[in-house]
Amino acid sequence: MSELTANAVRHGRVPGRDFHLLLRLSAPARTVRIEVTDARTERTPPEPGALSAPGAEDARGRGLLLVAALAARWGWCLRPGGGPGKTVWAECGWPGSVVG
């Protein structure tokens, strides 16, 4: 959750607009879905299968790799309703759950 919100602050910030955080708990599926919506449409993350590791000397660029490694699934979509921005989401299961 902290990586997605930090990305929204660093890469999705538009002066005068905030980001939105939504947590959804699904008890039957034993998953937590984290959704972070920001106001920048023109800066989108790569598709989940297109992540690449930064060089050894790069100080940044590992955040979504961490999300991909820790989450069962993750992705992004344009803001629902046609407003400006995008939503980046990740789903995590808890012990004994299967997310797929």
C-alpha positions, 0 to 999 in steps of 0.5 A: 500500500505504501508503494502505491501511495508513494507513487501517486504522490511522486508521479501522479500529483497535480497541484490542487488535487489529491489522490484517493485510496480505497481498500476492499476486503473480500472475506470469501476470497480472503483477499485485500484489494488496494486501489490508488487513484491519482489525477495524471492520465499522461503518466501511466505505469507499464503493463504488469508483464512489461516491468524491467529491472533498473540498472544497478546504479539507478536510485529509483525504479524498483517500486512496482517490481516490489508490488509485483513480487508481493501481490498476487495480481496488480494492474492499472486502468484509466479513472472510471467515469472518464475523469482525469487520472488512473487507478493502480491496484494490487490484490493480496491474499492472506495465509491459506488463500488462493488468489487468481 
